[in-house]
Amino acid sequence: MNKKQIEQALRDYCWMINEIKRQRKFLEDAGTNLVAQSGIESAMPKAKGEPGDPVAREVVRRDKKHTWITKLERKVLFIQERMEAIDSEREKAVLECLLDGMSMSAIGHHMGLSRRHIYTIKESIVEKISQDTQNSLFTHFSQEMTKEKCYM
């Protein structure tokens, strides 16, 4: 993720968590009453003008939903896995507030700091997460190169 994507993921974290929970619950509860066509009818092409199979459309819709949820989960996990890169107590407090869905103004009011100061702290958080990502990629790449040398 680049810095802009990290910043967006921080801003969207709260609603993404809520949406993942909501969609998981929906997907667990739904689907038990769907009955697909079976036998030769399922393989036969539909006549032109005939509406599509609503069960098949629902399966496609849910598959797209599952793909979307997976995308949201990856973003959330990305942030969660890099939270330890934040070591300053003040930055940790701002990060927690951001993840809880608070606005910059609300965070500033809560912490007794100006909005501009909160933006500066947020930029530092984004920078540290970005740096941690680059370090992780470098470490992973170095390990892969070491493995290749061992096999040569």
MODELLER restraints for C-alpha pairs under 7 A, 6 or more apart:
rsr = mdl.restraints
at = mdl.atoms
rsr.add(forms.Gaussian(group=physical.xy_distance, feature=features.Distance(at['CA:2:A'], at['CA:130:A']), mean=6.89, stdev=0.5))
rsr.add(forms.Gaussian(group=physical.xy_distance, feature=features.Distance(at['CA:3:A'], at['CA:126:A']), mean=6.28, stdev=0.5))
rsr.add(forms.Gaussian(group=physical.xy_distance, feature=features.Distance(at['CA:3:A'], at['CA:130:A']), mean=6.21, stdev=0.5))
rsr.add(forms.Gaussian(group=physical.xy_distance, feature=features.Distance(at['CA:6:A'], at['CA:126:A']), mean=6.37, stdev=0.5))
rsr.add(forms.Gaussian(group=physical.xy_distance, feature=features.Distance(at['CA:7:A'], at['CA:126:A']), mean=6.24, stdev=0.5))
rsr.add(forms.Gaussian(group=physical.xy_distance, feature=features.Distance(at['CA:9:A'], at['CA:75:A']), mean=6.43, stdev=0.5))
rsr.add(forms.Gaussian(group=physical.xy_distance, feature=features.Distance(at['CA:10:A'], at['CA:98:A']), mean=6.47, stdev=0.5))
rsr.add(forms.Gaussian(group=physical.xy_distance, feature=features.Distance(at['CA:10:A'], at['CA:99:A']), mean=6.30, stdev=0.5))
rsr.add(forms.Gaussian(group=physical.xy_distance, feature=features.Distance(at['CA:11:A'], at['CA:98:A']), mean=6.50, stdev=0.5))
rsr.add(forms.Gaussian(group=physical.xy_distance, feature=features.Distance(at['CA:13:A'], at['CA:76:A']), mean=6.35, stdev=0.5))
rsr.add(forms.Gaussian(group=physical.xy_distance, feature=features.Distance(at['CA:13:A'], at['CA:99:A']), mean=5.60, stdev=0.5))
rsr.add(forms.Gaussian(group=physical.xy_distance, feature=features.Distance(at['CA:14:A'], at['CA:99:A']), mean=5.54, stdev=0.5))
rsr.add(forms.Gaussian(group=physical.xy_distance, feature=features.Distance(at['CA:14:A'], at['CA:100:A']), mean=5.61, stdev=0.5))
rsr.add(forms.Gaussian(group=physical.xy_distance, feature=features.Distance(at['CA:14:A'], at['CA:101:A']), mean=5.15, stdev=0.5))
rsr.add(forms.Gaussian(group=physical.xy_distance, feature=features.Distance(at['CA:16:A'], at['CA:72:A']), mean=6.21, stdev=0.5))
rsr.add(forms.Gaussian(group=physical.xy_distance, feature=features.Distance(at['CA:20:A'], at['CA:69:A']), mean=6.07, stdev=0.5))
rsr.add(forms.Gaussian(group=physical.xy_distance, feature=features.Distance(at['CA:34:A'], at['CA:55:A']), mean=6.55, stdev=0.5))
rsr.add(forms.Gaussian(group=physical.xy_distance, feature=features.Distance(at['CA:35:A'], at['CA:55:A']), mean=6.99, stdev=0.5))
rsr.add(forms.Gaussian(group=physical.xy_distance, feature=features.Distance(at['CA:36:A'], at['CA:55:A']), mean=6.04, stdev=0.5))
rsr.add(forms.Gaussian(group=physical.xy_distance, feature=features.Distance(at['CA:82:A'], at['CA:129:A']), mean=6.04, stdev=0.5))
rsr.add(forms.Gaussian(group=physical.xy_distance, feature=features.Distance(at['CA:82:A'], at['CA:132:A']), mean=6.91, stdev=0.5))
rsr.add(forms.Gaussian(group=physical.xy_distance, feature=features.Distance(at['CA:85:A'], at['CA:128:A']), mean=6.27, stdev=0.5))
rsr.add(forms.Gaussian(group=physical.xy_distance, feature=features.Distance(at['CA:85:A'], at['CA:129:A']), mean=6.31, stdev=0.5))
rsr.add(forms.Gaussian(group=physical.xy_distance, feature=features.Distance(at['CA:85:A'], at['CA:132:A']), mean=6.41, stdev=0.5))
rsr.add(forms.Gaussian(group=physical.xy_distance, feature=features.Distance(at['CA:86:A'], at['CA:92:A']), mean=6.21, stdev=0.5))
rsr.add(forms.Gaussian(group=physical.xy_distance, feature=features.Distance(at['CA:86:A'], at['CA:125:A']), mean=6.61, stdev=0.5))
rsr.add(forms.Gaussian(group=physical.xy_distance, feature=features.Distance(at['CA:86:A'], at['CA:128:A']), mean=6.71, stdev=0.5))
rsr.add(forms.Gaussian(group=physical.xy_distance, feature=features.Distance(at['CA:91:A'], at['CA:121:A']), mean=6.13, stdev=0.5))
rsr.add(forms.Gaussian(group=physical.xy_distance, feature=features.Distance(at['CA:91:A'], at['CA:125:A']), mean=6.60, stdev=0.5))
rsr.add(forms.Gaussian(group=physical.xy_distance, feature=features.Distance(at['CA:94:A'], at['CA:107:A']), mean=6.90, stdev=0.5))
rsr.add(forms.Gaussian(group=physical.xy_distance, feature=features.Distance(at['CA:97:A'], at['CA:107:A']), mean=6.47, stdev=0.5))
rsr.add(forms.Gaussian(group=physical.xy_distance, feature=features.Distance(at['CA:104:A'], at['CA:115:A']), mean=6.08, stdev=0.5))
rsr.add(forms.Gaussian(group=physical.xy_distance, feature=features.Distance(at['CA:104:A'], at['CA:118:A']), mean=6.61, stdev=0.5))
rsr.add(forms.Gaussian(group=physical.xy_distance, feature=features.Distance(at['CA:105:A'], at['CA:115:A']), mean=5.65, stdev=0.5))
rsr.add(forms.Gaussian(group=physical.xy_distance, feature=features.Distance(at['CA:108:A'], at['CA:114:A']), mean=5.39, stdev=0.5))
rsr.add(forms.Gaussian(group=physical.xy_distance, feature=features.Distance(at['CA:108:A'], at['CA:115:A']), mean=5.27, stdev=0.5))
rsr.add(forms.Gaussian(group=physical.xy_distance, feature=features.Distance(at['CA:108:A'], at['CA:118:A']), mean=6.09, stdev=0.5))
